[in-house]
Amino acid sequence: MTTAAIYARLSNENEGSTSTKRQEKECRDFAQMRGLEVIDVFVDEGISGFSGKHRPSFERAISALEAGEFDNLIVWKLDRLTRQGMGAVGSLLDRLDGTGRGVISVMDGGLDTTQQNGRVMVALLSEMARAESANTSTRIRAQKREAREAGKWLSGSNVPWGYVMTEDKKLAHCPETAATARQVIEMYLSGQSVANVIDWLNEEGIPSPRSKRWKSN
């Protein structure tokens, strides 16, 4: 039986994409339908396929594919593999050329890079994914710039301790913690160390935003 591995990726929970577990299930269903034996699964959570950041599971999957540890790498959709365009995908396909090994994308019509015209379709889809990510990045930067200019707190950023976010997404002093936050700043500016300030907060029984006790990291 021809062997395969699955690679699943999700940038973040708010990405609007299918969860890695769902990706894996649909890839497994596809493999079973095609008579492929899945021998391994590689997953990257919370890592963009556009930013170029280190993706440990992706790199292990590609290394194993090139080494011939399995015959096909199955992804739910080609943009799960990468959003860096044909340059990144083309380099991989060049290294796999002549080996009979390749990448299969389930949601792109079962696209198989080992089949005729597969490389042409990969080029088109990978460039579309790259353009989509670039447009999204530009749009998000514009939204953040607009929010800053309007004096609004950026969505998704943690609200500083001592403040609350108002309905119009601006910061306002928190009635319960603002005075203590001001005192903490004054202690630090007076020369007290962070450790001393933390000890004082814990001794006073003042809870941190996420737990009962304050920690230095």
N, C-alpha and C positions, 0 to 999 in steps of 0.2 A: 504494500500500500504506500502511496506517495505521502510523505510527511509534511507537516506544516506547523507554524507557530503563529500566535496572534499578538498583534501589538495594538494596545488601546491607550488613548490619551484624552485628558480633559484639562483645559487651562484653569478653569475655576467653576464653582457650583452655579454661578450666575451666567455662565457662558451661553446658556440656551441650547447646548448640545446634549446629545445622549450620554448618559452616565457610562463609565467604563465597564460596569457590570452588564449593562444592556448591550454595549458594543461587543463584549466578549460573547454573550449569549447568541447574538445574531451572527457573529463570525463562526461560532461553533455549529450553529444550525446550517450555515452555508457549507462549512467543511464536510459535515455529515452528508449533505445532499450531493456534494461533488466526490464523495468517497475519499476524503483527505483525513489522515490521522493527525490530530492535534497533539503535539508532544510537549509544548511549552506555551506560556503566556507571559507577555511583558507589558507592564503598565506604568505610565507616568501620570501622576496626579498633580494638578496645579502648576503645570509648566507649559508655556506658550510654544507653539510650533513655528512662530514667526520671529520671535525675539532673538533666536540664536543661542539661548541659554543652554547650559549643559543638561542633557536629558539622559540620565544613566541607563534606564531600561531600553530606550531607543538605541543607544550605542551598543548595548549588549546584544540586542536583537539583530542589528545590522552585522555585527561581527560574527555572530553565530550563523547567519544566513550566508555570508561570504565564505565562511569556513566549511560550509556544506553540512552543518549539523541538522538541517531540515531543508526541504525542497522549496517551500513557498512561505512567504510572510503575508499573513492575511490581516488587512485593516478594514475597519467598518466603512471608512470613507478615506479617499486619498489625502484630504486635508488633515486627517489624524496623524499621518506619517510626517508631513512637513507642510509648512506654509511659506517656504522660502523660494518657491519657484522651480523652474526646470533645471537651473544650475545645480541645485542640491540633488534632485532626483536623477538627473542625467548622469551625474558622476557615479551614483550607485549603479545605475543600469549599465554603464560602461564597464564597471568592475565585474558585473554578473554576466556580461555578454559571452555567450558560448558555453556557459555552465549548465544551462537548462533550468536554473533557479530564477525566481522572480517574485514580484509583489502582486497580490490580488486584492482588489478593492470591491467589497460586497455591494455597497450602495451606489457605486458607479457602474451598475450593470454587470457586475462580476468581472470588471476589467482585469485582464491578466497580462502582465508585461512580457510574458514569454510568447504570447500569441502575435500573429501578424497584425500590424497597425497598432499594437498595444502601446508602443513607445510614443506614437503620434498623439494618442488620446491622453497619455500621461502628461505630455508637454502642455497640452491645452488646459487640462484640469488643474495642474500644479500652478500654472501661471494665473488662472482664474482665482485660485485660493490665495495666492500671494497678493493679487490686486485687491481682493476683498479685505484681507487683513490690513493692508496699507490704508485703505479707505476708512476702515473702522478706527485705526489708530489716529488718523487725521481728525476724524469726527470727535473722538473722545478728547483729544488735546484741545480742540476748539471749544467743546462744552466746558472743560475745566477752566480754560482761560476766561470764558464768559462768566462762569460762576465766581471766579476770583475777582473779576472786575466789578461784579455786582455785590461783592462783600459776602458771598455765600460760602458756607463750608462745603468742601468737596465731598460728594457722595462716595461712600465706601471707606472714607478715612475715619479713624477713631477720634471721637470728640475728646478734647483735652479734659483732664480731671479738673473740676472746679467750674465747668461750663455745661450747658445743655444746648441742644439744637432747637430752635424755634420752628414754627410751622412753615415759615418762609425760608428755612434752611440757613439761618444765620445763627451765630453763637451769642449766647446770653449767659450771664453769671448764674450759676446754680445756687439757689437759696440755702441748700444744705451743706455744700462743700466749698463754696467760693472763699469764705473767710479763712478756712483752714489752708486752702491752696495758697492764699496770699501769705499766710504765716510761714508756710514751707519755703516759699520763694525768699522771704526776708531772712530766714535762718540760713539758707544757702548763700545769699549775698553777703551775709555778715561773716562768712568764713567757715561755717560748720560744714563738715564733710557729708557726702551723700549717706554714708553709713550711719552717721549720727542722726541725721534727719529721719532715716528709716526706723532706727531704734525708737526715736521719739514718737513717731506715728503708731508703732506697734504698742508701745507702753501706754499710750493714750487710748488704745482700743479703737483707733480710727481705721475702718476697713478700706482696702484698696478697691478699685472698680471691679476686679475680677475674682478676688479671693478675700479671706478674712485677714490675712497678714501681708504686709508689704515685703517685697524681696528686691535685691539689688539687680536682678536680671530677669 
